[in-house]
Amino acid sequence: MTWLVETVPDAAAFLDRIAPWRWRDPRGAHAVVGMALGEVGRPGSTIEWFVIGESDGRAIGALMHVPWPVYLPAMPVGAARALARFLIDRSTVTGDGVSGRVVRGVNGATAATEAFVEEWVRLGGAPFRVHTRVGVLELGELAAGDAPPGTVRPATEDDLPLLDDWYATFDAEALPHMPPTPAAKVRGHVASRRMLLRLDAAGRPVALAGGTPVVDGVATVTRVFTPAGERGRGYAASVIAAVVRACRAGGAEHVRIVADLANPTSCGLYHRLGFRQVAEEAEWVLAGP
């Protein structure tokens, strides 16, 4: 099988090229399609769009969101190796490795990222190591159970000081190897009204979770966070359940969540709610000293 890699100029062109794959495998394409839809028409995008085509004309999409890592959905290992060769070939191989456009990390489907890293290093690229292995979990029947007293509401602009603090804490705890979430992205989440706050019986915010837009019948629960002093009281479960209900009301047939496989607390919570693992992904970072 011969794999050809090319870049396309923008998100709209990318969506056009990968349309057959998108409709054939909406769950597999969900992450890259969701990112692309959010970038259509947006000026100053820092995302590079890669189309990896098979010799029979079918195409798979991948992306690199500078300064974030390359993201690879599930794909044949030959396609992942082809992308690694493409990125090496457009760079300059020096005595110290590869210079030029920097690949800071590789995230995505485990087999695809392993093949990418293997080929990248074989061709002289800097070595990577696995930072995190995550499970992609999908919900069957929601089993929310009894919720503690309180309510759930969408976050508003008045909550931005609190959210800036919570996002910073979330990034430091869950994503220390990634750039911090830009303030504009936090504000975008609030404007979407898909970011929900859990309030306790006194009306204090005690937990947070959000949902992605529903794309081709698929949505993902994101940014699940409870401050340290409020954990273990059922707040996270109840706000996740609220996000799930909102996603389903918006047309989601499949609701997903991503869990750090090394964190038994979050994995246990998601399983109790009815989520089951359907795929595994790996996050690779530069090996460093």
N, C-alpha and C positions, 0 to 999 in steps of 0.2 A: 504494500500500500504506500503510495506517495502522498505526502502531506505538504501543502503549500501554505505559507503564512504571509499575510499582508496586513498593513494597517489601513484603517478607513478614517476619513477626516472628522467625523462627528458621530454623535449618538444616533441620529436619525438614519444615517447610512449604515451604521452597525446593525440596528434593528431590522432594516430591510434585508441585509445579507444573511442574518441568522434566522429569519422568519420560519423557514421549514423546520429547523431544529426546535425553535420555541414552541411551535404547535405540536410537534411530535413528542416532546418531553418537557411539558411546562414546569414540572417540579424540578427537574435537573437544571433547567435554564433560569429558574426563578431569580437567583441572586444577581446574575449579570443583566437580565432583562429589567429587573427592578431598578438597578443602578442606572441603566441606559435611559429608561423612561423619565427618571428624575433629572437627567442632564439634557434632554432635548430642548434646544433653543436657549440654553443657559450660556451666557458669554463667559469667556475666560476659564473654561474647564481645563483641569490639569490631568484628565483621564486620557490614556492612550487605549484605543480600541483595536484589538487583534482578531482577525478572522482566520481560522485554521481550516482549510478546505481539503476534503478528500478528493481523490482522483475522479470519483464518480459525480462530483459537483456538490455534494452535501457539505455544510459548513457548521463549525462549532465556534462559539465566541469565548474570548478571555479578555481580561483588561488589567491595566496597571494604573492605579490612581496615585500619582506623585503627591506627597512623599510616602504613600502607603505601598504595600507590597503588590506584586503580581497576584491576581486571583484566577485560579484554574477550577472550573467546574469539573464534574466527572467527565472523562474523555479517554479514548484509547491512549495507552502509554506512548505510542508512536507520535500522536499529535502533541503531547506534552514535550517530548524530546525535540520535535520540530520547532516548537516555540523557543526552547532553550537555544537551539542552533541559530535561529533567526536573531535573537537578542545578542548572542555572542558575535555573530557576523557583522552586526552594525556597530559594534564597539571596537576598541583597539586592544589587542592582546599584548601586554607588556611583560617585562620580567617580574613584575609584582602582581600579575594577574590581569584582570580585565578592567580597563578604564573607559570612560565615555559616559553614556547614559547609565545611571546606577540602578541596579536591581537590589533594593534594600531588604527584600524578603519575598517569600512565596507562601501563599495561603491557598487552601482549597482541598479538593478531594485527595485522600491520602495516596492512592496509587499514582495519580497524575502528578502530584507534587514530588513524590519520591523519584519518579522518572525524570522530571524536569531537573531536579537538583543533581541527580546522577550524571546527566548529560552535560549540565552546566559546568560541573567540576571537572569532568573528563576533558572538556575543551579549554580548560584554563581559567574558569571563573573562580571567584572567591568561594571558600567552603561555607556551607550553611549547617545549622543544627536545628533539631526540632525544639521549639519552645513550648508548644501546647498541642495536645491532641483533643479534639472536641467531637462530641457526638451531635449529629443532626437528628432531632427527635420530632416525631409527628404525633399529633393528638388523635386518639380514638374517641371514646366517650369521656367527656369532662367529668371528673369526680372531685368537685370543689369542696364538699363537706361543709361543716358549719363555719361561718366566718365570725371573727371577733366583732364587737360593736364598732360602728363607724360607717363611713360612706366612701364612695369613689367619685371623683370628678375630673374633667380635663384640666391639665395645667394651663395657666394663663400667664400673661406678661407680668403680672404682679408676683408670680412665683420665680421669675428669672434669677434673682439673687440666690435663692435656695437651690435652684436647679444647677446653676453654675458651680456651686459648691459640691453638690451630689455627683454631677458628671465628673468633676475633677477627682473625687474620691473613687468613683467607679473606674475611671481610667487607670488610676494608680494601683488599684487592687487587681483588676481583671485584665488590663491591657498595658502593662508597664513597658512593653516592647514597642508600642505604637505611639505615633504622635498624639498629643491631646486633642480632644474634640474641639473644633473651632467654635467660637461663640455664635457665629452665624448659623451653624448647624443646629445648635441648641434652640435658637430662636425659630428656626424652621420647623423643628419638631413641635414646638408650642403652637405655632401658627396652624399646623395641620390638624390640631385637636385630637391627635391620636396618642398623645402622651398623657397617661392617666396617673393621678395622685391618689393614694389611699390615705384617708384621714381617720384618726382614732375617734373615740366617743367625744373627746373634747374639741374636735375639729383641727387637731394638729396634723400636718403631713407626716406620715410615718413610713411610706413606701412608694415606689415608682415603677412603672413598666409602660412600655409603648408597643405599638404594632406598626408594621410596614403597611404601605398601601396594598390592597388586594390586587394581585396581578395574575391573570389567567387562572383564577380560582385558588391561588395560594397566597398566604400571608405568614409572616414570622413575628413572634413575640420578641421584643428587644429591650435592652436597657433595664433589666430587672435589678432593682437596687433597694435595699433596706439599710438605713444607718445602723451602725454596730449596736447601739443601745436599744434598738427596737426589734432585733432579730429573735427568731424563735417564738413569735407570738401569733403567727398565722397571717400577718399582713401581706407578705409577698404572695402567698397562695391566693388570697382574695383579689389582689389587684391583677394578677395573671389571669384569673378566671374572668374578670371584667374585660380585660383586653381580648381574650378569646371570644367572648360573647359579641363584642363590638366587631371583631373581624368576621365572624360568621354572619352577623347582621348585614355586613357590607358585601356579602357574597362569597366568602372564603369557604371552599370545600375542604381544603387541607390547611391546617394551622401547625406551624413548626416553631421550634425553639432550639437554640444551640447551647450545649452544656459542656463545660470543661470536664473532661473525663477524670481528671485528678481531684475533682471537688465532690466528695460524696454527699455533702449537704444539699447542694443544688440539684445534683442528679437524682437524689432520693426524693426531693420535693417534686420535681417534674414527673417522675414515675408515679408518685402518689396521685397526681392530678390527671394521669391517664396518658402521658406522653410515652412513646416507645421509640427506641433508636432505629433509624432507617439507613443511616450512612455515617461515615466517619471522615473527618477532615483533619488536616495538620497545618500548623503555623510554623514556618521556618524563618529563622533570623540568621544574620551573618554570625559565623562561629566566633570571631573575635579572639583576643588573647585569653 
